[in-house]
Amino acid sequence: MKLRLIQVGPRCMEVVSDRWKFIVDLKESFGGRDQGPNPSELAAAALASCEVLTGIYWASKRHGIELQNVEADVEWEYAEKPERITNFDVKIRNVRSQLGDNTRAFAAIAKGCTISKTFSTAPSMRLEVE
C-alpha cells in the first residue's frame, strides 16, 4: 500500500492514490486553512470507519443482513507529555434494531478491525528524511 503526499499550501498536504485524492490541512490556529481533516481527525475517522465497515461486512457475510443507515460518532482526547491521542470513544448507532441479539457479536467483530488492532498493538515505524 502506498500513498503520495504533496504540499499544496503552507500547512496543507494533498494525499494521492492511484484512484483518488483528498486534502489534509491544519486548523487556522496552527497556520492552516482548515480545508480538510487534520492528522488527528484522520486517525479518529480511520478508527470509527474501520469498526463500522468491519461490522457491516460481517453482518452481510455471516447473517445475510445488509445493514442500513448505520451512523457513528467518534471523540478523542489529547495528552501533552508526550503529546498524543490518549483515548478514542466510538459510538455506533442503528445496529441493534437490525441485528437484535447479534449486536454484541457485531461489537466484538468491529473491535477487531485492522485499525483497532493497529492502535492496540503499536506497529514499528520508520522515518527517513531526504
C-alpha positions as CSV (number, residue, x, y, z in Angstrom):
1,M,0.0,0.0,0.0
2,K,1.3,3.4,-0.9
3,L,0.1,7.0,-0.9
4,R,1.9,10.1,-2.0
5,L,1.6,13.3,-0.1
6,I,2.3,16.6,-1.8
7,Q,2.5,20.0,-0.1
8,V,-0.2,22.3,-1.7
9,G,-0.2,25.1,0.9
10,P,1.7,26.4,3.9
11,R,0.3,23.7,6.2
12,C,-1.7,21.7,3.7
13,M,-1.0,18.3,2.1
14,E,-2.8,16.6,-0.8
15,V,-2.9,12.8,-0.3
16,V,-3.0,11.0,-3.6
17,S,-3.6,7.4,-4.5
18,D,-3.9,5.8,-8.0
19,R,-7.7,6.4,-7.9
20,W,-8.5,9.3,-5.6
21,K,-7.1,12.3,-3.6
22,F,-8.0,14.5,-0.7
23,I,-6.6,17.4,1.4
24,V,-5.2,17.2,4.9
25,D,-4.9,20.7,6.4
26,L,-4.2,22.2,9.8
27,K,-6.6,24.4,11.7
28,E,-6.3,28.1,11.2
29,S,-4.9,28.4,14.7
30,F,-1.9,26.4,13.6
31,G,-1.3,28.3,10.3
32,G,-3.5,26.1,8.1
33,R,-6.7,27.0,6.3
34,D,-8.9,24.2,7.7
35,Q,-9.7,22.9,4.2
36,G,-9.8,19.3,5.2
37,P,-9.2,17.0,8.2
38,N,-6.1,17.3,10.2
39,P,-4.0,14.2,11.1
40,S,-5.7,13.6,14.4
41,E,-9.1,13.8,12.7
42,L,-8.0,11.3,10.1
43,A,-6.9,8.9,12.9
44,A,-10.2,9.2,14.6
45,A,-12.1,8.8,11.3
46,A,-10.0,5.8,10.3
47,L,-10.8,4.0,13.6
48,A,-14.5,4.7,13.5
49,S,-15.0,3.9,9.8
50,C,-12.9,0.7,10.2
51,E,-15.0,-0.5,13.1
52,V,-18.3,0.4,11.4
53,L,-17.4,-1.1,8.0
54,T,-16.0,-4.3,9.5
55,G,-19.2,-4.8,11.4
56,I,-21.3,-4.1,8.3
57,Y,-19.3,-6.5,6.3
58,W,-19.6,-9.2,9.0
59,A,-23.4,-8.8,9.2
60,S,-23.7,-9.2,5.5
61,K,-21.4,-12.2,5.2
62,R,-22.3,-14.0,8.4
63,H,-26.1,-13.2,8.7
64,G,-27.1,-12.1,5.2
65,I,-28.2,-8.8,6.7
66,E,-27.4,-5.6,4.7
67,L,-27.4,-3.0,7.5
68,Q,-28.9,0.3,6.5
69,N,-28.5,3.9,7.9
70,V,-25.6,3.0,10.3
71,E,-24.1,6.1,11.9
72,A,-21.2,6.6,14.3
73,D,-19.7,9.3,16.4
74,V,-16.1,9.4,17.4
75,E,-14.5,11.6,20.1
76,W,-10.9,11.7,21.2
77,E,-8.7,13.2,23.9
78,Y,-5.2,14.6,23.9
79,A,-2.4,14.3,26.4
80,E,0.5,16.8,26.5
81,K,3.6,14.8,27.6
82,P,4.2,13.1,25.3
83,E,1.8,14.9,23.0
84,R,-0.5,12.2,21.7
85,I,-4.1,11.0,21.5
86,T,-4.9,9.1,24.7
87,N,-8.5,8.0,24.2
88,F,-10.9,7.3,21.4
89,D,-14.6,6.8,22.1
90,V,-16.7,5.4,19.2
91,K,-20.5,5.1,19.4
92,I,-22.2,3.2,16.6
93,R,-25.9,3.7,16.1
94,N,-28.8,2.0,14.2
95,V,-27.4,-1.5,14.6
96,R,-29.4,-3.1,17.4
97,S,-32.8,-2.6,15.7
98,Q,-31.5,-4.5,12.7
99,L,-29.3,-7.2,14.4
100,G,-31.1,-7.8,17.7
101,D,-29.2,-10.5,19.7
102,N,-26.3,-10.3,17.3
103,T,-25.4,-6.7,18.4
104,R,-22.8,-7.9,20.9
105,A,-21.1,-10.0,18.3
106,F,-21.1,-7.0,15.9
107,A,-19.3,-5.0,18.6
108,A,-16.7,-7.8,19.1
109,I,-16.1,-8.1,15.4
110,A,-15.9,-4.3,14.9
111,K,-13.4,-4.0,17.7
112,G,-11.2,-6.5,15.8
113,C,-10.8,-4.3,12.7
114,T,-7.4,-3.6,11.3
115,I,-7.2,0.0,12.7
116,S,-8.3,-1.1,16.2
117,K,-5.7,-3.8,16.2
118,T,-3.1,-1.4,14.9
119,F,-3.8,1.1,17.7
120,S,-3.9,-1.7,20.3
121,T,-0.5,-3.1,19.2
122,A,1.7,-0.4,18.0
123,P,3.4,-1.1,14.7
124,S,7.0,-0.5,14.0
125,M,7.6,2.9,12.4
126,R,10.5,4.3,10.4
127,L,11.0,7.8,9.2
128,E,13.5,8.7,6.5
129,V,14.1,12.4,5.7
130,E,15.9,13.2,2.4
